[in-house]
Amino acid sequence: MEVILIQDVANLGYKNDIVKVKDGYGRNYLIPSRLAVIANESNRKQLAENLKQQAHKMAKLLADAQALAEKLANTVITLSAKANEDGKIFGTITTAQISEALAAQGIEVDKKIITIDEAVKTLGEATATAKLHREVKAEIKLNVIAE
């Protein structure tokens, strides 16, 4: 069964993508949850018209995402955490902490689009990734220091 996604669905696709899914997944989850519609001929024509109208908006969103990615590439975030003598953190660094630290520097990034590559449990340097656009990912450099 082919469906047109109305919203971004994790591990499946982005808004306005036509994806092939199993019949049960499409009929029992995606369509009733209003995440997708069946990809019939009329819906495909409507999608093509919508994409034509949104092309200019998408180009601006992509340019904004690329500009934000360049700004994030030149930024190093310093986070403080409680740690023992060996440099091991009590707990871990979260995406909310990263988002708050970016906001303090004047860069607004939602915590939902930030992923931490490897759990930060020690002092030192680490990286996180922000998925700003379907084509743009930015790497965020973290410097974790003891409180």
Backbone bond lengths (Angstrom), bond angles and torsions (degrees), N, CA, C in turn:
res aa  C-N    CA-C-N  psi(-1)  N-CA   C-N-CA  omega(-1)  CA-C   N-CA-C  phi
1 M - - - 1.439 - - 1.526 108.32 -
2 E 1.309 116.92 133.55 1.452 121.75 176.86 1.518 108.84 -104.16
3 V 1.349 115.08 135.94 1.455 121.00 179.16 1.524 109.09 -130.94
4 I 1.334 115.27 156.86 1.457 122.21 174.43 1.523 106.28 -105.81
5 L 1.320 116.35 122.39 1.454 120.24 -177.62 1.529 110.44 -75.42
6 I 1.320 115.54 132.54 1.455 122.01 178.28 1.524 110.14 -90.22
7 Q 1.335 116.38 -29.38 1.456 122.69 178.48 1.524 108.21 -132.15
8 D 1.339 116.16 164.62 1.460 120.20 174.07 1.524 108.53 -66.68
9 V 1.324 116.86 133.82 1.458 122.13 177.30 1.530 107.03 -122.84
10 A 1.327 115.64 123.22 1.461 120.61 -177.38 1.525 110.71 -58.75
11 N 1.307 116.55 137.61 1.457 125.31 178.31 1.524 113.99 62.84
12 L 1.351 116.80 15.01 1.455 118.99 178.01 1.523 110.87 -127.84
13 G 1.335 117.07 -53.04 1.453 118.91 -179.42 1.513 111.63 172.13
14 Y 1.315 113.86 -176.11 1.452 121.45 -177.39 1.516 110.38 -106.49
15 K 1.320 115.36 169.03 1.454 121.73 178.17 1.529 109.40 -55.71
16 N 1.315 116.42 138.96 1.473 125.58 178.67 1.526 113.66 72.31
17 D 1.311 119.41 9.44 1.462 121.39 173.67 1.522 109.47 -83.12
18 I 1.309 115.50 145.74 1.464 120.44 172.44 1.522 105.98 -100.85
19 V 1.333 116.19 117.84 1.456 120.87 -176.95 1.519 110.05 -125.43
20 K 1.302 114.26 154.11 1.464 120.54 178.08 1.529 107.09 -100.41
21 V 1.330 116.42 125.25 1.460 122.24 -179.95 1.521 109.13 -131.17
22 K 1.317 115.40 165.60 1.458 119.20 175.76 1.527 109.15 -68.57
23 D 1.321 115.66 149.64 1.461 120.89 -175.25 1.526 112.62 -56.49
24 G 1.315 117.54 -45.08 1.456 121.07 -177.59 1.516 112.17 -64.70
25 Y 1.321 117.89 -41.38 1.460 122.60 179.43 1.521 110.32 -63.04
26 G 1.319 115.89 -42.10 1.463 120.15 179.53 1.517 112.27 -69.04
27 R 1.337 116.81 -50.58 1.464 121.45 -175.82 1.526 113.60 -71.91
28 N 1.331 116.96 -36.55 1.464 119.99 -172.73 1.518 114.05 -95.62
29 Y 1.338 118.69 -19.43 1.458 119.18 -178.27 1.524 113.05 -123.61
30 L 1.326 117.21 -58.44 1.462 120.17 -172.00 1.529 113.22 -63.96
31 I 1.322 117.01 -49.48 1.468 120.23 -176.42 1.537 111.67 -70.65
32 P 1.339 120.37 -47.56 1.477 118.70 177.94 1.531 113.77 -64.25
33 S 1.324 117.85 -29.73 1.464 121.27 178.99 1.523 111.77 -82.10
34 R 1.299 117.58 2.40 1.458 124.38 -178.46 1.526 112.39 57.34
35 L 1.320 114.51 39.95 1.463 120.94 175.03 1.527 110.64 -99.08
36 A 1.336 116.71 -17.26 1.459 120.50 -177.04 1.527 110.43 -155.32
37 V 1.335 114.87 163.31 1.466 122.23 171.35 1.525 107.67 -128.67
38 I 1.307 116.76 158.61 1.461 121.14 179.20 1.528 108.92 -65.41
39 A 1.319 117.02 139.17 1.467 121.88 -176.76 1.523 110.54 -87.79
40 N 1.345 117.11 65.86 1.453 119.80 175.80 1.534 109.19 -87.96
41 E 1.313 116.64 179.65 1.465 120.49 -172.83 1.526 112.79 -62.41
42 S 1.324 118.02 -42.69 1.465 119.83 -178.40 1.534 111.41 -68.59
43 N 1.323 116.96 -38.56 1.465 119.57 177.95 1.526 111.42 -67.66
44 R 1.338 116.81 -34.35 1.465 120.02 177.28 1.540 110.86 -66.73
45 K 1.344 117.26 -39.21 1.472 120.55 177.68 1.521 110.46 -65.25
46 Q 1.327 115.73 -41.98 1.456 120.10 178.59 1.529 110.48 -63.82
47 L 1.329 117.54 -40.27 1.466 121.94 177.72 1.527 110.65 -62.10
48 A 1.336 116.45 -43.83 1.465 120.18 -179.86 1.528 110.64 -61.57
49 E 1.312 117.44 -41.48 1.463 121.36 178.93 1.528 111.17 -65.88
50 N 1.332 116.26 -42.65 1.470 120.26 178.66 1.520 111.17 -63.34
51 L 1.334 116.83 -41.86 1.462 120.40 -179.86 1.525 111.34 -65.16
52 K 1.310 116.33 -36.63 1.460 120.54 178.56 1.528 109.85 -63.60
53 Q 1.327 117.07 -41.34 1.458 121.30 -178.96 1.531 111.89 -73.03
54 Q 1.331 117.19 -29.48 1.465 120.76 -176.28 1.524 113.54 -90.95
55 A 1.300 118.60 -1.27 1.470 121.22 -175.65 1.528 111.52 -57.65
56 H 1.314 117.67 -43.33 1.472 120.95 -179.31 1.524 110.84 -66.04
57 K 1.335 116.86 -43.22 1.466 121.05 179.32 1.522 110.73 -62.94
58 M 1.314 116.87 -40.29 1.468 121.26 -178.85 1.530 110.45 -65.67
59 A 1.322 117.36 -37.66 1.466 120.37 178.60 1.528 110.35 -64.28
60 K 1.325 117.31 -39.20 1.465 120.79 178.76 1.529 109.86 -68.01
61 L 1.320 118.24 -42.48 1.463 121.28 178.23 1.532 111.17 -61.31
62 L 1.322 116.21 -40.54 1.455 120.43 178.73 1.530 110.63 -64.79
63 A 1.322 117.54 -42.72 1.462 120.92 178.82 1.529 111.11 -63.77
64 D 1.329 116.72 -41.39 1.469 120.35 177.75 1.522 110.96 -63.75
65 A 1.326 116.95 -41.81 1.463 121.11 179.46 1.524 110.93 -64.27
66 Q 1.326 117.34 -40.04 1.464 120.36 178.77 1.522 111.29 -66.72
67 A 1.333 117.39 -38.19 1.460 120.56 178.07 1.528 110.63 -65.55
68 L 1.331 116.56 -40.81 1.463 120.81 177.96 1.528 110.84 -66.89
69 A 1.327 116.89 -36.37 1.468 121.03 178.19 1.526 110.60 -64.06
70 E 1.331 117.50 -40.19 1.466 120.57 177.72 1.524 110.77 -64.66
71 K 1.330 116.28 -39.82 1.458 120.52 178.98 1.534 110.43 -65.38
72 L 1.342 116.76 -40.75 1.459 120.52 179.39 1.529 111.79 -68.94
73 A 1.323 117.14 -32.28 1.461 120.46 -179.71 1.526 111.30 -65.61
74 N 1.317 116.74 -28.95 1.463 121.03 -179.13 1.522 112.95 -94.26
75 T 1.323 117.32 7.92 1.452 121.52 -175.97 1.523 110.67 -111.93
76 V 1.313 116.01 135.64 1.462 121.95 173.41 1.520 106.52 -118.07
77 I 1.315 116.26 125.66 1.459 121.65 -178.13 1.520 109.02 -98.01
78 T 1.316 115.89 131.29 1.453 120.58 176.89 1.517 108.57 -105.42
79 L 1.315 116.21 120.01 1.458 122.70 179.05 1.516 109.22 -116.77
80 S 1.319 116.36 141.92 1.457 119.16 177.35 1.520 109.24 -109.95
81 A 1.328 114.93 143.50 1.458 120.78 -179.28 1.516 108.97 -146.81
82 K 1.313 115.95 152.01 1.461 120.05 176.40 1.519 108.14 -72.03
83 A 1.329 115.68 136.32 1.464 119.99 -177.06 1.519 109.39 -145.51
84 N 1.331 115.71 159.49 1.467 120.07 176.38 1.533 109.45 -87.32
85 E 1.326 116.15 -175.16 1.470 120.62 -176.29 1.527 112.58 -65.60
86 D 1.316 117.24 -27.85 1.463 121.50 -179.05 1.533 112.76 -79.29
87 G 1.318 117.43 -5.59 1.457 120.59 -179.42 1.507 113.88 89.86
88 K 1.318 117.84 13.36 1.460 121.47 179.06 1.529 108.89 -91.58
89 I 1.320 116.25 130.50 1.466 122.32 -176.18 1.524 110.00 -80.08
90 F 1.333 114.90 142.30 1.463 120.33 171.48 1.526 106.49 -82.14
91 G 1.305 116.80 104.56 1.456 121.05 -175.68 1.518 109.91 100.98
92 T 1.327 116.51 -144.29 1.450 121.84 179.74 1.523 110.05 -155.13
93 I 1.301 116.89 166.04 1.463 122.27 175.98 1.525 107.59 -85.73
94 T 1.331 116.91 132.95 1.467 121.12 -177.01 1.524 111.25 -109.04
95 T 1.318 114.94 166.06 1.462 120.29 178.52 1.523 110.85 -67.13
96 A 1.331 117.68 -29.79 1.460 120.82 177.88 1.530 110.37 -64.88
97 Q 1.324 116.84 -40.77 1.464 120.15 177.99 1.528 110.85 -63.78
98 I 1.315 116.29 -40.20 1.464 120.63 179.23 1.525 110.17 -64.79
99 S 1.326 116.70 -44.39 1.460 121.61 179.57 1.527 111.15 -61.99
100 E 1.340 117.23 -42.06 1.464 120.86 178.57 1.531 111.11 -65.16
101 A 1.325 117.00 -40.35 1.464 120.37 179.22 1.526 110.89 -65.72
102 L 1.321 117.37 -37.53 1.460 120.80 176.58 1.528 110.49 -66.77
103 A 1.334 117.24 -40.82 1.466 121.22 178.89 1.529 110.83 -62.66
104 A 1.328 116.92 -36.03 1.461 120.72 177.59 1.527 111.14 -64.31
105 Q 1.328 117.16 -27.53 1.469 121.27 178.12 1.523 112.04 -91.42
106 G 1.346 117.06 2.67 1.458 121.00 177.52 1.513 114.70 88.70
107 I 1.329 117.61 15.20 1.466 121.68 178.86 1.526 107.35 -114.26
108 E 1.341 116.23 115.38 1.457 120.19 -178.14 1.533 110.01 -91.85
109 V 1.333 115.70 114.39 1.460 122.05 176.65 1.525 107.38 -134.74
110 D 1.312 116.74 127.60 1.456 121.35 -179.03 1.516 110.25 -69.84
111 K 1.315 116.92 140.40 1.461 120.91 -177.90 1.530 112.26 -66.43
112 K 1.322 117.38 -20.78 1.461 121.02 -177.69 1.532 112.61 -71.74
113 I 1.327 116.89 -23.80 1.466 118.85 -178.14 1.521 112.17 -96.08
114 I 1.333 116.56 -0.26 1.457 120.82 179.07 1.524 108.91 -95.21
115 T 1.322 116.26 133.05 1.459 120.86 174.03 1.523 108.00 -126.40
116 I 1.322 114.43 140.23 1.459 119.89 178.34 1.521 106.62 -96.55
117 D 1.329 115.74 122.66 1.456 121.36 -174.15 1.527 111.42 -60.94
118 E 1.296 116.30 -49.84 1.454 122.05 -179.23 1.521 106.99 -135.83
119 A 1.323 118.64 133.72 1.459 122.01 -175.83 1.526 110.77 -51.79
120 V 1.325 116.09 129.52 1.460 122.06 -177.87 1.523 107.53 -89.04
121 K 1.320 116.50 105.35 1.453 121.09 -178.12 1.519 113.06 -124.05
122 T 1.335 116.34 3.64 1.465 120.31 178.74 1.522 109.40 -132.36
123 L 1.326 115.36 159.84 1.457 120.78 176.10 1.521 109.34 -71.45
124 G 1.318 116.23 154.63 1.457 120.30 178.64 1.514 111.32 124.21
125 E 1.319 115.83 -154.06 1.453 121.20 -177.13 1.519 111.14 -97.73
126 A 1.328 114.81 147.80 1.462 121.59 178.01 1.521 107.84 -151.37
127 T 1.322 116.19 174.44 1.459 120.32 178.06 1.521 110.27 -133.51
128 A 1.318 114.14 153.51 1.458 122.30 173.52 1.526 106.41 -135.40
129 T 1.315 116.51 161.65 1.458 120.69 -178.59 1.520 109.33 -122.48
130 A 1.318 116.26 135.94 1.461 122.08 175.20 1.521 108.11 -112.61
131 K 1.318 116.04 123.00 1.459 121.45 179.29 1.532 107.47 -92.75
132 L 1.329 116.25 92.17 1.455 122.60 -172.51 1.524 113.14 -80.42
133 H 1.309 116.44 -30.80 1.461 122.70 -177.74 1.515 106.21 -154.09
134 R 1.295 117.82 165.66 1.468 119.28 -179.23 1.525 111.98 -60.84
135 E 1.334 117.28 -24.89 1.457 120.76 -179.58 1.527 113.46 -107.71
136 V 1.332 117.56 -6.01 1.459 120.80 -173.96 1.523 110.89 -123.28
137 K 1.325 114.65 121.17 1.455 121.21 173.25 1.520 107.08 -122.89
138 A 1.331 115.62 138.14 1.459 120.18 -179.81 1.515 109.23 -118.67
139 E 1.318 115.05 139.78 1.454 120.18 177.54 1.517 108.69 -95.22
140 I 1.321 115.57 131.61 1.464 121.84 179.81 1.510 108.00 -107.98
141 K 1.319 116.02 126.05 1.464 120.32 -179.93 1.526 108.52 -91.38
142 L 1.330 115.67 131.12 1.461 121.81 -178.93 1.520 109.29 -115.20
143 N 1.308 115.91 141.15 1.448 122.04 173.41 1.528 106.05 -123.57
144 V 1.318 117.47 110.77 1.462 122.26 -176.40 1.526 108.80 -99.00
145 I 1.342 115.57 123.09 1.450 121.04 -179.78 1.538 109.52 -119.96
146 A 1.320 116.40 161.55 1.463 121.63 179.57 1.521 110.04 -77.25
147 E 1.323 116.51 145.04 1.463 121.86 177.21 1.491 111.18 -74.45
